[in-house]
Amino acid sequence: MKKGKTISLFYLIMVSSALVVSIRNLPTIAATGMQMIFFGIVASLVFFIPGALVSAELATGWPEMGGIAVWVKEAFGKKWGLVASWLQWTYMIISVIAMLYFIASSLAFVFDPKLASNRTYLMITELIFIWVFTLLNLKGLKISKMVSTIGFLAGVVIPAVLIITLSIIYLIQGNPIQMDMSLTAKNLFPNFKQISTIVLLVGFMRAFAGIEVSAAHANNVENPQRNYPIALFIVVIFGLVVNILGSMSVSIVIPEKELSLSAGVMDAFKVFFNKFGFNLTILLPILGLLVAAGQTGGFSAWLISPVKGLLKIGSEGELPPFFQKVNKNGVPKNLMITQAIVISIIGTFFLIFAGSINIAFWISVALSMLIYVTMYFLMFLSALYLRYKKPHVKRKFKVPGKNIGIWIVCMLGMIAMVLSFIIAFFPPIEFPPQHKNMYYAILIVGITIIFVLPFIINAFKKPSWKLKQVKK
């Protein structure tokens, strides 16, 4: 086999983990208390695992640059390929805003923790990161891959292991716990009559979003029928351990009412260090850098990945020539610059008008999930349709159970996506009542614009848009 054409089991696990596992989501999950166990299991069974299995089959059947844009196009045509790619791209734009808030809040602990709630500081830091990493990504994938790899190892694995270890020591010493850890039905399961409680499931699903990106490598995986299920199982377990144990570590020291969705992880580290003494607080700036580095790696990877799918479908005549141009490094420069402008505007808007940092954070989470569950619905529907429309296309990996298996997996996924879409419109019970109208307005206006735009673009497309990519 040619060099560079094979991905080992270990590398597949690393790639999948880097895309999915993050400590950024720990404060959001921590807000659910002991119910995080229930939400974690449900999110895995109806979203994480089905999404991974389906995307693995599609990636091995159509191993081309573009991922979901290619899969949906093969099933329903170019227009819907554009819609799917557009949804993945706009999800990235909204979701990285929450990522940027987290990076800025973590870096605040390097200088002054009070900056984590300072809007001016958050805005300036956000803009700096957007434009610096946009310019770096214009240099090509080499730098982006290096940043992502270092970021995951230094900024996800180390802080996750440390915060879980500190929480265990904290509990062994008999220190006071800020969360109710009783194993009662009321404490372990949400009140299904209150949708404002169930809405916290959205935070879990967001924590697992992105698993389909690693499936783009499935065609180059050694023995995919064996290795892909093993890798997925390990990533699911790793993701659940980090998200649940890491979130519990935050919950036991930070009261729910004082929980910051953007700075909660660093606040927890601060409590641990103050409790254990020995001047451990001097480590806070170092941890702030590590945590920020971890999110920076993910941020850099997300900036360059979805835009490639948009370029793929756009180069087939679905986008104006201006957005099809690539530079000498093969990067869609005009799309990248446009992307940076849009992220800058939306991120600044949220900070100015959202009312508080937590409100801005949750709105970005809810809006991004409305977009992504729609994209996943198209992915599940495409997988089911292609199993019948193009059964002779060779797939190195298939969803187990033949046609019955893919029906079960896809229907489970699609039903979960529809329910998640509805649930995301309801703010959590902790959301300030005076800001609920603004919450609904931003979500409805935002999702309407995002859904309508690709159809408008398609309606006005011209034959002249289909051309060879032009380098500067």
Backbone torsions as a table, in degrees:
resi	resn	phi	psi	omega
1	MET	NA	141.4	-176.0
2	LYS	-68.9	147.4	178.5
3	LYS	-61.7	138.2	178.2
4	GLY	87.3	-5.6	-178.0
5	LYS	-98.2	-4.1	-176.5
6	THR	-120.5	134.6	176.0
7	ILE	-115.0	120.6	-178.8
8	SER	-73.8	168.2	178.6
9	LEU	-60.1	-43.6	-179.1
10	PHE	-60.7	-47.1	-178.2
11	TYR	-65.5	-37.1	178.4
12	LEU	-62.6	-40.9	177.8
13	ILE	-63.5	-43.1	-179.4
14	MET	-63.8	-44.9	-179.3
15	VAL	-62.9	-47.3	-178.8
16	SER	-63.5	-41.6	-179.7
17	SER	-65.7	-41.4	-178.5
18	ALA	-62.3	-34.0	-178.5
19	LEU	-79.1	-27.2	-170.8
20	VAL	-108.9	-44.0	-172.4
21	VAL	-82.2	126.9	-178.8
22	SER	-151.7	145.8	176.7
23	ILE	-88.0	-2.2	178.8
24	ARG	-60.9	-32.0	-174.7
25	ASN	-85.7	-4.5	-175.0
26	LEU	-58.8	-44.9	179.1
27	PRO	-62.6	-39.1	179.1
28	THR	-62.3	-43.0	179.6
29	ILE	-71.1	-36.4	-179.4
30	ALA	-59.3	-27.9	-179.2
31	ALA	-64.8	-15.0	-178.9
32	THR	-88.7	-7.3	-179.3
33	GLY	64.3	-144.1	-179.0
34	MET	-67.4	-15.2	178.4
35	GLN	-68.9	-8.5	178.4
36	MET	-60.7	-29.0	178.7
37	ILE	-65.8	-47.3	178.5
38	PHE	-62.0	-49.4	-178.5
39	PHE	-62.3	-37.8	-179.8
40	GLY	-64.8	-43.1	179.1
41	ILE	-65.8	-44.9	179.8
42	VAL	-62.1	-46.8	-179.7
43	ALA	-60.5	-36.5	179.1
44	SER	-68.3	-44.2	-174.9
45	LEU	-73.0	-35.6	-174.9
46	VAL	-103.2	-8.8	-175.6
47	PHE	-133.3	-58.7	-173.9
48	PHE	-60.7	-57.5	-176.5
49	ILE	-69.1	-48.3	177.4
50	PRO	-58.1	-41.6	179.7
51	GLY	-62.7	-40.5	-179.9
52	ALA	-68.0	-43.8	-179.4
53	LEU	-63.2	-46.0	-178.0
54	VAL	-66.7	-44.8	-179.1
55	SER	-66.9	-29.8	176.7
56	ALA	-65.6	-43.0	178.2
57	GLU	-63.9	-44.1	-178.2
58	LEU	-67.1	-38.9	-178.6
59	ALA	-67.7	-35.0	179.3
60	THR	-78.8	-21.6	177.2
61	GLY	-84.0	-34.3	-179.2
62	TRP	-132.6	74.5	-175.7
63	PRO	-79.1	67.4	-179.1
64	GLU	-120.9	158.6	173.0
65	MET	-62.0	135.1	179.0
66	GLY	125.9	-26.2	175.9
67	GLY	56.0	-118.5	-172.8
68	ILE	-63.3	-28.2	177.4
69	ALA	-61.4	-40.6	179.8
70	VAL	-70.1	-44.3	-176.6
71	TRP	-62.6	-47.3	-178.7
72	VAL	-69.9	-35.1	177.6
73	LYS	-63.2	-42.2	179.0
74	GLU	-61.9	-32.1	-178.1
75	ALA	-84.4	-46.9	-169.3
76	PHE	-126.6	5.5	176.7
77	GLY	101.2	171.2	-173.9
78	LYS	-62.5	-39.0	-177.5
79	LYS	-58.2	-45.0	-179.3
80	TRP	-75.9	-25.4	172.4
81	GLY	-63.7	-40.5	176.4
82	LEU	-63.6	-43.1	-179.6
83	VAL	-60.5	-46.7	-179.0
84	ALA	-63.1	-45.3	179.4
85	SER	-64.4	-40.7	178.4
86	TRP	-61.2	-42.3	179.8
87	LEU	-64.8	-41.7	178.4
88	GLN	-64.4	-40.1	-179.8
89	TRP	-67.1	-45.7	-179.7
90	THR	-69.4	-30.9	173.7
91	TYR	-59.7	-45.4	179.4
92	MET	-58.8	-44.0	-177.8
93	ILE	-59.6	-44.9	-178.6
94	ILE	-74.4	-42.6	-174.2
95	SER	-69.9	-33.1	-179.6
96	VAL	-70.2	-16.4	176.5
97	ILE	-65.1	-45.7	175.7
98	ALA	-62.3	-37.2	178.3
99	MET	-62.8	-41.5	179.8
100	LEU	-67.0	-38.5	176.6
101	TYR	-60.7	-40.6	-179.1
102	PHE	-67.0	-43.6	178.5
103	ILE	-60.1	-48.2	-178.5
104	ALA	-63.1	-40.7	179.8
105	SER	-66.1	-37.8	178.6
106	SER	-67.9	-42.1	179.0
107	LEU	-65.8	-26.1	180.0
108	ALA	-58.7	-31.0	-178.8
109	PHE	-73.7	-9.6	174.3
110	VAL	-78.9	-31.7	-175.4
111	PHE	-110.0	-62.7	-178.7
112	ASP	-156.2	112.9	-177.4
113	PRO	-53.0	-27.5	-179.6
114	LYS	-63.5	-22.2	179.9
115	LEU	-65.3	-20.7	-177.4
116	ALA	-61.4	-20.6	178.2
117	SER	-112.1	12.7	179.9
118	ASN	-94.7	114.5	-174.5
119	ARG	-64.8	-37.8	-179.6
120	THR	-62.7	-44.9	177.8
121	TYR	-61.1	-46.6	-179.6
122	LEU	-60.9	-40.4	-178.0
123	MET	-66.1	-46.3	-179.3
124	ILE	-64.3	-45.4	179.9
125	THR	-62.4	-42.7	178.7
126	GLU	-57.4	-48.3	-177.8
127	LEU	-65.5	-39.1	178.9
128	ILE	-61.8	-47.7	-178.4
129	PHE	-64.7	-41.3	-179.9
130	ILE	-57.4	-49.7	-172.7
131	TRP	-80.1	-34.8	177.4
132	VAL	-63.6	-45.7	-176.6
133	PHE	-79.8	-21.6	170.8
134	THR	-66.3	-45.5	179.6
135	LEU	-65.5	-38.7	178.0
136	LEU	-64.6	-41.5	-179.7
137	ASN	-68.4	-22.7	175.7
138	LEU	-66.7	-16.4	178.7
139	LYS	-79.9	-8.6	178.3
140	GLY	114.6	178.9	-173.1
141	LEU	-75.3	-20.7	-175.1
142	LYS	-58.8	-49.1	-179.9
143	ILE	-67.4	-41.3	-179.1
144	SER	-60.5	-43.7	179.8
145	LYS	-64.1	-39.8	-179.8
146	MET	-64.0	-45.5	178.9
147	VAL	-61.6	-43.0	-177.9
148	SER	-65.3	-42.9	-178.5
149	THR	-65.4	-50.4	179.9
150	ILE	-62.9	-41.0	-179.1
151	GLY	-60.9	-42.4	-178.5
152	PHE	-66.1	-47.5	-177.1
153	LEU	-66.9	-44.9	-176.2
154	ALA	-82.3	-35.7	-170.7
155	GLY	-104.6	-4.1	177.5
156	VAL	-120.3	-55.8	-176.3
157	VAL	-62.9	-52.1	-176.6
158	ILE	-63.0	-52.6	179.1
159	PRO	-62.0	-36.6	-179.3
160	ALA	-64.7	-47.3	178.7
161	VAL	-62.4	-40.8	-177.3
162	LEU	-66.5	-46.3	-176.4
163	ILE	-68.7	-33.8	177.2
164	ILE	-69.2	-42.0	178.8
165	THR	-63.0	-45.0	179.8
166	LEU	-62.4	-37.3	-179.4
167	SER	-68.1	-36.7	178.1
168	ILE	-64.1	-45.4	177.9
169	ILE	-61.7	-41.8	179.8
170	TYR	-58.7	-43.8	-179.6
171	LEU	-70.3	-41.3	-179.5
172	ILE	-60.7	-35.4	-179.3
173	GLN	-75.7	-5.8	177.8
174	GLY	77.1	26.9	179.8
175	ASN	-72.9	157.5	-178.7
176	PRO	-63.2	140.6	-178.4
177	ILE	-107.4	133.4	-175.3
178	GLN	-90.9	0.1	179.8
179	MET	-124.0	153.3	177.7
180	ASP	-81.7	112.3	-177.0
181	MET	-103.7	16.7	179.7
182	SER	-67.5	141.5	-176.4
183	LEU	-92.8	58.1	177.6
184	THR	-104.1	158.1	-180.0
185	ALA	-59.6	-39.5	-179.1
186	LYS	-64.2	-34.6	-177.5
187	ASN	-85.3	-27.2	-176.4
188	LEU	-89.9	-26.5	-176.5
189	PHE	-119.0	144.0	179.8
190	PRO	-71.8	161.4	174.1
191	ASN	-80.3	105.0	-174.3
192	PHE	-68.7	-9.5	176.8
193	LYS	-84.9	-15.2	179.7
194	GLN	-108.8	104.0	-178.2
195	ILE	-67.9	-23.0	178.6
196	SER	-67.5	-20.0	175.2
197	THR	-86.9	-42.5	-179.7
198	ILE	-65.3	-24.8	-177.5
199	VAL	-60.7	-20.8	178.8
200	LEU	-64.3	-15.9	175.0
201	LEU	-60.2	-28.8	179.2
202	VAL	-59.1	-39.4	178.5
203	GLY	-62.0	-38.0	178.0
204	PHE	-67.3	-44.1	-178.1
205	MET	-64.9	-35.2	176.3
206	ARG	-64.9	-35.4	179.5
207	ALA	-63.7	-27.1	-178.7
208	PHE	-101.0	-0.3	-178.5
209	ALA	-67.5	141.9	177.4
210	GLY	108.7	-1.8	-178.4
211	ILE	-62.8	-26.3	-178.5
212	GLU	-70.1	-20.1	-178.2
213	VAL	-65.7	-40.6	-179.4
214	SER	-67.2	-24.1	-180.0
215	ALA	-67.0	-14.0	176.5
216	ALA	-63.6	-19.6	179.5
217	HIS	-91.3	-1.7	-170.1
218	ALA	-58.6	-33.9	-177.3
219	ASN	-69.2	-18.1	-179.9
220	ASN	-104.5	10.8	-177.5
221	VAL	-86.5	136.7	175.3
222	GLU	-63.8	128.1	175.8
223	ASN	44.1	64.4	-173.8
224	PRO	-59.7	-32.3	179.7
225	GLN	-60.4	-31.4	179.2
226	ARG	-93.0	-49.1	-170.7
227	ASN	-74.5	-33.2	-177.2
228	TYR	-65.6	-46.9	177.1
229	PRO	-60.2	-38.6	179.0
230	ILE	-62.8	-46.9	-179.5
231	ALA	-61.3	-43.6	-179.1
232	LEU	-63.6	-40.8	179.6
233	PHE	-61.9	-45.0	-179.4
234	ILE	-65.2	-42.9	-179.9
235	VAL	-65.5	-40.5	177.9
236	VAL	-60.9	-47.4	179.3
237	ILE	-62.8	-46.2	-179.7
238	PHE	-61.3	-44.4	-179.7
239	GLY	-63.2	-42.8	179.1
240	LEU	-65.4	-41.5	-180.0
241	VAL	-62.4	-49.4	-179.1
242	VAL	-64.2	-46.6	-176.1
243	ASN	-69.0	-42.5	-177.2
244	ILE	-79.6	-52.7	-179.8
245	LEU	-66.7	-38.5	177.7
246	GLY	-64.8	-40.8	179.5
247	SER	-68.6	-38.3	176.0
248	MET	-62.4	-36.6	179.1
249	SER	-61.4	-36.1	177.1
250	VAL	-72.9	-43.0	-175.2
251	SER	-64.6	-34.6	-174.5
252	ILE	-72.1	-16.9	-178.7
253	VAL	-117.8	-14.6	-179.8
254	ILE	-115.9	115.8	176.9
255	PRO	-58.8	145.3	-175.5
256	GLU	-55.4	-40.3	-177.6
257	LYS	-69.9	-19.2	-179.1
258	GLU	-101.9	3.7	-174.5
259	LEU	-73.3	123.7	175.2
260	SER	-96.1	124.9	-178.0
261	LEU	-69.1	-21.0	-179.4
262	SER	-101.7	-29.2	-176.2
263	ALA	-117.7	10.0	-175.5
264	GLY	-58.5	-38.5	-179.4
265	VAL	-64.3	-47.1	-179.6
266	MET	-68.4	-34.2	175.6
267	ASP	-61.5	-40.0	179.3
268	ALA	-65.1	-44.2	177.4
269	PHE	-59.0	-40.4	-179.2
270	LYS	-62.1	-42.7	178.7
271	VAL	-63.6	-45.6	179.3
272	PHE	-59.0	-48.2	-176.8
273	PHE	-65.2	-40.2	178.1
274	ASN	-64.7	-36.2	-178.4
275	LYS	-69.5	-41.5	-175.8
276	PHE	-83.5	-15.9	176.3
277	GLY	68.6	-144.7	179.8
278	PHE	56.3	31.0	178.5
279	ASN	55.4	30.6	179.9
280	LEU	-67.2	-16.5	-179.5
281	THR	-63.1	-16.8	177.5
282	ILE	-67.8	-15.3	178.3
283	LEU	-81.0	-14.5	-177.2
284	LEU	-56.2	-46.7	178.1
285	PRO	-59.8	-38.0	179.6
286	ILE	-65.9	-44.5	178.8
287	LEU	-65.5	-36.8	176.6
288	GLY	-58.4	-41.4	178.2
289	LEU	-66.7	-42.6	-179.4
290	LEU	-63.8	-47.2	-179.4
291	VAL	-62.9	-43.0	177.9
292	ALA	-63.3	-37.8	179.4
293	ALA	-63.7	-39.4	179.2
294	GLY	-61.9	-43.7	179.3
295	GLN	-73.1	-30.2	177.2
296	THR	-63.9	-38.4	177.3
297	GLY	-62.4	-45.0	177.7
298	GLY	-66.2	-40.5	179.2
299	PHE	-60.0	-45.1	-179.7
300	SER	-63.4	-42.1	-179.2
301	ALA	-65.9	-40.8	-179.7
302	TRP	-69.6	-32.2	179.5
303	LEU	-61.1	-37.5	-172.3
304	ILE	-96.3	-21.5	-172.6
305	SER	-77.0	-60.4	-177.6
306	PRO	-61.1	-30.1	-178.1
307	VAL	-65.9	-25.6	176.8
308	LYS	-68.7	-36.0	176.5
309	GLY	-66.5	-39.8	178.4
310	LEU	-65.7	-37.2	177.2
311	LEU	-65.0	-41.4	-178.0
312	LYS	-59.3	-50.7	-178.5
313	ILE	-74.7	-31.0	178.7
314	GLY	-66.7	-35.0	-179.0
315	SER	-71.2	-9.3	176.2
316	GLU	-93.8	15.4	175.5
317	GLY	97.6	12.4	-177.6
318	GLU	-94.2	-9.2	177.3
319	LEU	-131.7	152.9	177.8
320	PRO	-58.3	151.6	-178.9
321	PRO	-52.7	-32.2	-179.5
322	PHE	-55.2	-37.7	-177.2
323	PHE	-88.6	-1.8	179.9
324	GLN	-95.6	-8.6	-175.9
325	LYS	-70.6	135.8	176.2
326	VAL	-120.9	153.4	177.7
327	ASN	-88.7	-172.2	-176.2
328	LYS	-65.4	-17.7	178.9
329	ASN	-93.5	5.2	179.4
330	GLY	78.0	15.4	-179.2
331	VAL	-96.7	132.4	178.5
332	PRO	-70.4	88.6	-169.9
333	LYS	-61.7	-44.5	-177.1
334	ASN	-68.4	-36.6	175.1
335	LEU	-65.1	-40.3	-179.8
336	MET	-64.3	-43.7	179.9
337	ILE	-66.6	-43.8	177.6
338	THR	-60.1	-42.5	178.6
339	GLN	-58.5	-45.4	-179.6
340	ALA	-63.5	-39.6	178.7
341	ILE	-63.6	-45.6	-178.2
342	VAL	-64.7	-44.7	179.0
343	ILE	-61.2	-41.5	179.9
344	SER	-60.7	-45.4	-177.8
345	ILE	-66.8	-48.7	-177.1
346	ILE	-67.1	-42.8	179.2
347	GLY	-61.0	-41.2	178.3
348	THR	-67.9	-40.2	178.9
349	PHE	-59.6	-46.6	-179.7
350	PHE	-59.5	-43.4	-177.6
351	LEU	-66.0	-36.6	-176.6
352	ILE	-76.9	-42.0	-169.9
353	PHE	-107.0	-6.1	-172.7
354	ALA	-74.3	-20.2	179.0
355	GLY	100.6	-41.2	175.7
356	SER	-158.0	167.0	-179.3
357	ILE	-64.3	-42.2	179.5
358	ASN	-62.9	-38.7	179.3
359	ILE	-66.0	-45.0	178.4
360	ALA	-60.3	-41.9	-179.3
361	PHE	-62.5	-48.2	-176.3
362	TRP	-68.7	-37.0	178.1
363	ILE	-61.4	-42.5	179.2
364	SER	-65.1	-35.7	177.6
365	VAL	-65.7	-49.1	-177.0
366	ALA	-64.7	-44.9	-178.9
367	LEU	-65.4	-42.0	179.9
368	SER	-64.5	-35.9	179.8
369	MET	-73.8	-32.8	174.3
370	LEU	-58.5	-39.5	179.9
371	ILE	-70.4	-48.0	-171.2
372	TYR	-71.9	-36.0	179.4
373	VAL	-67.2	-29.2	175.2
374	THR	-67.0	-42.4	177.7
375	MET	-63.0	-42.9	179.1
376	TYR	-64.6	-35.7	176.9
377	PHE	-59.4	-44.0	177.9
378	LEU	-63.7	-36.9	179.8
379	MET	-66.2	-46.9	178.3
380	PHE	-61.6	-43.9	-179.5
381	LEU	-63.8	-39.2	179.4
382	SER	-65.8	-42.2	179.9
383	ALA	-61.8	-43.3	179.5
384	LEU	-65.4	-44.2	-178.2
385	TYR	-66.8	-42.6	-178.2
386	LEU	-69.0	-27.2	177.6
387	ARG	-61.2	-30.2	179.3
388	TYR	-98.4	-37.7	-177.2
389	LYS	-71.5	-39.6	-177.5
390	LYS	-132.3	64.6	-176.7
391	PRO	-69.6	-21.3	-175.8
392	HIS	-87.2	-6.7	175.1
393	VAL	-68.1	124.2	-175.9
394	LYS	-71.1	127.6	176.1
395	ARG	-119.0	124.6	-179.9
396	LYS	-71.9	-20.1	175.7
397	PHE	-132.5	135.8	177.1
398	LYS	-128.9	146.3	173.8
399	VAL	-58.5	126.3	-177.7
400	PRO	-59.5	154.2	175.8
401	GLY	94.7	14.8	-179.8
402	LYS	55.1	-145.7	-176.1
403	ASN	-67.9	-32.5	177.7
404	ILE	-63.5	-40.6	-179.8
405	GLY	-61.2	-45.8	-178.0
406	ILE	-71.7	-30.1	175.0
407	TRP	-63.0	-46.1	-179.1
408	ILE	-62.7	-48.9	-177.6
409	VAL	-63.3	-47.2	-176.9
410	CYS	-69.6	-41.0	178.9
411	MET	-66.4	-39.5	176.7
412	LEU	-60.6	-45.3	179.7
413	GLY	-64.8	-45.0	-177.5
414	MET	-67.0	-40.5	177.5
415	ILE	-62.8	-42.5	178.7
416	ALA	-62.7	-37.7	-179.7
417	MET	-67.6	-40.7	179.0
418	VAL	-63.6	-46.5	179.6
419	LEU	-64.3	-39.7	179.6
420	SER	-65.4	-37.7	178.6
421	PHE	-60.9	-44.2	-179.9
422	ILE	-67.1	-45.7	-177.1
423	ILE	-61.9	-36.7	-175.8
424	ALA	-62.2	-19.8	179.5
425	PHE	-76.5	-11.9	-178.9
426	PHE	-101.9	123.4	179.1
427	PRO	-70.9	155.6	178.3
428	PRO	-64.4	161.8	-175.3
429	ILE	-61.9	-25.2	-179.5
430	GLU	-79.5	-7.5	-176.1
431	PHE	-67.7	131.1	-179.1
432	PRO	-57.6	123.6	-177.4
433	PRO	-56.2	-34.6	-176.8
434	GLN	-69.0	-13.5	-178.8
435	HIS	-107.0	4.7	-175.5
436	LYS	-66.6	-38.5	178.8
437	ASN	-62.4	-39.8	177.2
438	MET	-64.7	-39.7	179.0
439	TYR	-58.5	-50.6	179.8
440	TYR	-62.9	-41.8	-177.1
441	ALA	-62.8	-45.7	-179.1
442	ILE	-64.3	-43.1	-179.2
443	LEU	-65.5	-46.1	-177.2
444	ILE	-66.6	-47.4	179.4
445	VAL	-65.4	-45.1	-178.2
446	GLY	-61.7	-48.7	-176.9
447	ILE	-69.7	-32.2	177.8
448	THR	-65.1	-47.1	179.2
449	ILE	-61.4	-45.6	-177.8
450	ILE	-63.8	-41.1	-179.2
451	PHE	-71.6	-35.3	-174.5
452	VAL	-79.6	-35.8	-173.2
453	LEU	-54.8	-46.3	-179.1
454	PRO	-62.6	-31.8	178.3
455	PHE	-72.5	-33.7	175.6
456	ILE	-66.7	-43.8	178.4
457	ILE	-60.1	-44.5	-179.9
458	ASN	-64.5	-36.7	-178.6
459	ALA	-67.3	-29.1	-177.1
460	PHE	-103.2	7.7	-177.5
461	LYS	-66.9	151.6	-177.2
462	LYS	-122.2	153.2	177.5
463	PRO	-57.3	-30.1	-178.0
464	SER	-69.3	-12.9	179.2
465	TRP	-70.0	-22.8	-178.6
466	LYS	-84.4	105.2	-179.0
467	LEU	-150.2	171.4	178.1
468	LYS	-73.5	146.8	178.9
469	GLN	-62.1	138.7	-177.2
470	VAL	-111.3	128.1	175.8
471	LYS	-90.8	153.5	-179.0
472	LYS	-65.5	NA	NA
